[in-house]
């Protein structure tokens, strides 16, 4: 586990270490400025390491909060490509689980999720975001939509995606991805000293990580309304500007969880099962979301 640091040394122009090619003291102003930028870029390379164990620091105030333009995008993209995958789901595995991938023969399905990804990026102005996905009823297929949307974002080698199973009553994502988690979201939220790297799991899909639900609880709303949940969601979005976060929740018709989480996230999406509920029921479910954050409904079936 990497040591946590609260300093912002990656952006300290007066750091004590200099590279062997840098000069100080009598250098012209232009050389000093060039030296400063070289030094800052080198330190950014050290700071922006996308190994899983680096995620344990995401609740530490990040240097990324200094403002737009402070991050070398090339360095970020290069580190994302190097993300380790201890295992890979084969194309047959993905087909069996109904998970899209760039080479899938089901082009129609792949293109639907690519189109959905594009529309969401247009809404967000190209920025990363947190998105709640909830079903209008039980069996609507929100987990299917949430997982494939996250996979679509992970298609891009310059981006990563994180899917969080917030359906604490009936979690399913770990089973779909064939992950056997020892801990998950509720364990992290329940313990202020819990290391977040313990709940991040590789999925077998490049650049896509899973946070499973964790221990089942009868009162998930108490976790989702906690300050730690709010802090957690803010931190994971700010820490990595190329990571898109999707939260799969219980049906909005059966639980207040989706409404609670929508207030903490950027957007919300409704999944409507084709031919299984009335238009009035779908409309009632849609109006349950904060209208300022509701981006629309997806018909699944």
C-alpha positions as CSV (number, residue, x, y, z in Angstrom):
1,X,0.0,0.0,0.0
2,X,1.5,3.3,-1.0
3,X,2.0,5.9,1.6
4,X,-0.7,8.5,1.8
5,X,0.3,12.1,1.3
6,X,-1.6,15.3,1.9
7,X,1.0,17.6,0.3
8,X,0.9,18.7,-3.3
9,X,4.5,18.3,-4.0
10,X,3.9,17.3,-7.6
11,X,3.3,21.0,-8.3
12,X,5.9,22.5,-6.0
13,X,8.2,24.8,-8.1
14,X,10.6,25.1,-5.3
15,X,11.2,21.4,-4.7
16,X,14.7,20.5,-3.5
17,X,15.5,17.9,-6.2
18,X,16.7,18.9,-9.6
19,X,17.4,16.7,-12.6
20,X,21.0,16.4,-13.8
21,X,20.3,18.5,-16.9
22,X,18.8,21.5,-14.9
23,X,20.7,24.6,-14.0
24,X,19.9,27.0,-11.2
25,X,21.0,30.4,-9.9
26,X,22.5,32.2,-12.9
27,X,20.3,30.7,-15.6
28,X,18.4,33.0,-17.9
29,X,14.7,33.5,-17.2
30,X,13.7,31.3,-20.2
31,X,15.9,28.4,-19.0
32,X,14.5,28.6,-15.5
33,X,11.0,28.5,-16.8
34,X,11.9,25.5,-19.1
35,X,13.5,23.8,-16.2
36,X,10.5,24.3,-14.0
37,X,8.1,22.7,-16.6
38,X,10.4,19.7,-17.1
39,X,10.6,19.2,-13.3
40,X,6.8,19.5,-13.0
41,X,6.1,17.0,-15.8
42,X,8.5,14.5,-14.3
43,X,6.8,14.7,-11.0
44,X,3.4,14.3,-12.6
45,X,4.6,11.1,-14.2
46,X,5.4,9.8,-10.7
47,X,2.1,11.0,-9.2
48,X,-0.2,9.8,-12.0
49,X,0.4,6.1,-11.7
50,X,-2.8,4.1,-12.6
51,X,-1.9,0.9,-10.8
52,X,-4.7,-0.3,-8.6
53,X,-2.9,0.3,-5.4
54,X,-2.7,4.0,-6.3
55,X,-6.5,4.1,-5.9
56,X,-6.0,3.7,-2.2
57,X,-5.0,7.4,-2.1
58,X,-8.1,8.7,-3.9
59,X,-9.6,10.1,-0.7
60,X,-6.5,12.3,-0.2
61,X,-6.9,15.8,-1.7
62,X,-5.6,15.5,-5.2
63,X,-3.3,17.8,-7.2
64,X,-5.9,17.5,-9.9
65,X,-8.1,19.9,-7.9
66,X,-5.7,22.8,-8.8
67,X,-7.7,23.4,-11.9
68,X,-8.1,22.7,-15.6
69,X,-4.9,22.3,-17.6
70,X,-2.9,21.2,-14.7
71,X,-2.7,17.6,-15.9
72,X,-0.6,16.3,-18.7
73,X,-3.2,14.4,-20.7
74,X,-0.5,12.4,-22.5
75,X,0.9,11.1,-19.3
76,X,-2.5,10.1,-18.1
77,X,-3.3,8.2,-21.3
78,X,0.0,6.5,-21.3
79,X,-0.5,5.2,-17.7
80,X,-4.0,4.0,-18.5
81,X,-2.7,1.8,-21.3
82,X,-0.4,0.2,-18.7
83,X,-3.2,-0.8,-16.3
84,X,-2.6,-4.4,-15.4
85,X,-5.3,-7.1,-16.1
86,X,-4.5,-10.3,-14.1
87,X,-7.1,-12.1,-16.2
88,X,-9.0,-11.6,-19.4
89,X,-12.5,-12.7,-20.3
90,X,-12.4,-14.4,-23.7
91,X,-14.8,-13.4,-26.5
92,X,-16.8,-16.5,-25.7
93,X,-17.0,-15.5,-22.1
94,X,-18.2,-12.0,-23.0
95,X,-20.8,-13.4,-25.5
96,X,-22.1,-15.8,-22.9
97,X,-22.5,-12.9,-20.4
98,X,-24.0,-10.6,-23.0
99,X,-21.2,-8.0,-22.5
100,X,-20.1,-6.0,-25.5
101,X,-16.6,-5.7,-26.8
102,X,-15.1,-3.9,-29.9
103,X,-14.8,-7.1,-32.0
104,X,-18.3,-8.5,-31.2
105,X,-20.3,-9.9,-34.1
106,X,-23.4,-8.3,-32.6
107,X,-22.7,-5.0,-34.2
108,X,-26.2,-3.7,-33.6
109,X,-25.9,-4.1,-29.8
110,X,-22.4,-2.6,-29.8
111,X,-23.5,0.4,-31.8
112,X,-26.5,1.1,-29.5
113,X,-24.2,1.4,-26.5
114,X,-21.7,3.4,-28.5
115,X,-24.5,5.8,-29.5
116,X,-25.6,6.0,-25.9
117,X,-22.0,6.8,-24.8
118,X,-21.8,9.5,-27.4
119,X,-25.0,11.2,-26.3
120,X,-23.9,11.2,-22.6
121,X,-20.5,12.7,-23.6
122,X,-22.4,15.4,-25.5
123,X,-24.5,16.1,-22.3
124,X,-21.4,16.3,-20.1
125,X,-19.3,18.3,-22.6
126,X,-16.8,15.5,-22.9
127,X,-16.0,15.5,-19.2
128,X,-16.1,12.5,-17.0
129,X,-19.1,12.0,-14.8
130,X,-21.0,9.8,-12.3
131,X,-24.2,8.2,-13.6
132,X,-26.9,6.4,-11.7
133,X,-28.7,3.6,-13.7
134,X,-32.0,2.3,-12.3
135,X,-34.8,0.1,-13.5
136,X,-38.4,1.3,-13.7
137,X,-39.4,-2.1,-12.3
138,X,-37.8,-5.4,-11.2
139,X,-36.3,-7.3,-14.1
140,X,-35.9,-4.2,-16.2
141,X,-32.3,-5.1,-17.0
142,X,-30.5,-2.1,-15.4
143,X,-27.5,-4.2,-14.5
144,X,-27.2,-5.3,-18.2
145,X,-27.4,-1.7,-19.4
146,X,-25.1,-0.3,-16.6
147,X,-22.4,-2.9,-17.3
148,X,-22.4,-2.6,-21.1
149,X,-22.4,1.2,-20.9
150,X,-19.3,1.0,-18.6
151,X,-17.7,-1.4,-21.0
152,X,-18.4,1.0,-23.9
153,X,-16.5,3.8,-22.1
154,X,-13.6,1.3,-21.5
155,X,-13.3,0.7,-25.3
156,X,-11.3,4.0,-25.5
157,X,-7.7,3.3,-24.6
158,X,-7.4,6.8,-23.2
159,X,-10.3,6.3,-20.7
160,X,-11.2,4.0,-17.8
161,X,-14.5,3.0,-16.4
162,X,-15.6,2.0,-12.9
163,X,-18.9,0.2,-12.2
164,X,-20.2,0.2,-8.6
165,X,-22.9,-2.3,-7.5
166,X,-25.2,-0.2,-5.4
167,X,-28.0,-2.8,-5.4
168,X,-27.3,-3.9,-1.9
169,X,-30.4,-6.1,-1.6
170,X,-29.8,-8.1,-4.8
171,X,-26.2,-7.5,-6.1
172,X,-25.4,-9.4,-9.3
173,X,-22.5,-7.7,-11.1
174,X,-19.9,-9.9,-9.3
175,X,-21.6,-13.0,-10.5
176,X,-21.9,-11.8,-14.1
177,X,-18.2,-10.9,-14.1
178,X,-17.2,-14.1,-12.3
179,X,-15.6,-12.2,-9.5
180,X,-15.5,-13.6,-6.0
181,X,-15.2,-10.5,-3.7
182,X,-14.2,-10.7,-0.1
183,X,-15.2,-7.1,0.5
184,X,-17.1,-4.3,-1.1
185,X,-18.7,-0.9,-0.9
186,X,-20.5,-1.3,2.4
187,X,-17.3,-2.5,4.1
188,X,-15.5,0.6,2.9
189,X,-18.3,2.9,4.0
190,X,-18.5,1.2,7.4
191,X,-14.9,1.7,8.3
192,X,-13.1,5.1,8.1
193,X,-9.7,3.4,8.0
194,X,-10.6,1.0,5.2
195,X,-8.2,1.0,2.2
196,X,-10.1,1.5,-1.0
197,X,-7.7,-0.7,-2.9
198,X,-9.3,-3.7,-1.1
199,X,-12.7,-3.2,-2.8
200,X,-11.4,-2.5,-6.4
201,X,-11.6,-5.6,-8.6
202,X,-10.3,-6.2,-12.1
203,X,-13.2,-7.4,-14.3
204,X,-11.4,-9.3,-17.0
205,X,-12.3,-6.4,-19.3
206,X,-9.4,-3.9,-20.1
207,X,-9.7,-0.6,-18.3
208,X,-12.9,-1.6,-16.4
209,X,-12.9,-2.0,-12.6
210,X,-15.7,-3.2,-10.3
211,X,-16.6,-2.2,-6.8
212,X,-19.0,-4.9,-5.6
213,X,-21.8,-4.3,-3.1
214,X,-20.1,-5.9,-0.1
215,X,-21.9,-7.2,2.9
216,X,-25.6,-7.1,2.5
217,X,-27.5,-4.6,4.7
218,X,-31.1,-4.1,5.3
219,X,-30.8,-0.3,5.4
220,X,-28.7,0.7,2.5
221,X,-30.1,4.2,2.6
222,X,-28.1,4.8,5.7
223,X,-24.9,4.1,3.8
224,X,-25.8,6.2,0.7
225,X,-26.8,9.3,2.8
226,X,-23.5,9.2,4.7
227,X,-20.9,11.9,4.3
228,X,-18.4,9.2,3.5
229,X,-20.4,8.2,0.5
230,X,-20.6,11.8,-0.7
231,X,-16.8,12.2,-0.2
232,X,-16.1,8.9,-1.9
233,X,-18.0,9.8,-5.1
234,X,-16.5,13.3,-5.3
235,X,-13.0,12.0,-4.9
236,X,-13.1,9.2,-7.5
237,X,-14.4,11.6,-10.1
238,X,-11.9,14.4,-9.3
239,X,-8.9,12.1,-8.8
240,X,-9.0,10.6,-12.3
241,X,-10.4,12.9,-15.1
242,X,-10.5,10.0,-17.6
243,X,-12.6,7.7,-15.5
244,X,-16.3,7.3,-16.0
245,X,-18.3,6.0,-13.0
246,X,-21.6,4.0,-13.4
247,X,-23.7,3.1,-10.4
248,X,-26.1,0.2,-10.7
249,X,-29.0,0.5,-8.3
250,X,-32.1,-1.2,-7.1
251,X,-35.3,-0.4,-9.1
252,X,-36.5,3.1,-8.4
253,X,-40.1,1.7,-8.0
254,X,-39.0,-0.5,-5.1
255,X,-36.3,1.5,-3.3
256,X,-35.4,5.1,-2.6
257,X,-31.7,4.3,-3.2
258,X,-31.6,5.6,-6.8
259,X,-33.1,8.9,-5.8
260,X,-30.7,9.3,-2.9
261,X,-27.7,8.5,-5.0
262,X,-28.8,10.8,-7.9
263,X,-28.5,13.7,-5.5
264,X,-24.8,12.8,-5.1
265,X,-24.1,12.1,-8.7
266,X,-24.1,14.0,-12.0
267,X,-26.8,12.2,-14.0
268,X,-29.5,9.5,-13.7
269,X,-30.8,7.1,-16.3
270,X,-33.9,4.9,-16.3
271,X,-34.1,1.5,-17.8
272,X,-37.7,0.5,-19.0
273,X,-38.4,-3.1,-19.8
274,X,-40.0,-3.4,-23.3
275,X,-43.7,-4.4,-23.1
276,X,-43.7,-5.3,-19.4
277,X,-45.0,-2.1,-17.8
278,X,-47.5,0.6,-18.9
279,X,-46.5,4.0,-20.2
280,X,-48.0,5.6,-17.1
281,X,-45.8,3.4,-14.8
282,X,-42.7,4.3,-16.8
283,X,-43.6,8.0,-16.6
284,X,-44.1,7.8,-12.9
285,X,-40.7,6.2,-12.5
286,X,-39.1,8.9,-14.6
287,X,-40.6,11.7,-12.6
288,X,-39.2,10.3,-9.4
289,X,-35.7,11.5,-10.4
290,X,-34.4,15.0,-10.0
291,X,-35.3,16.6,-13.4
292,X,-32.1,18.6,-13.5
293,X,-30.1,15.3,-13.5
294,X,-32.4,13.0,-15.4
295,X,-30.9,12.3,-18.9
296,X,-33.6,10.0,-20.3
297,X,-34.9,6.4,-20.5
298,X,-33.5,3.4,-22.3
299,X,-36.0,0.7,-23.5
300,X,-34.5,-2.7,-22.9
301,X,-35.9,-5.9,-24.4
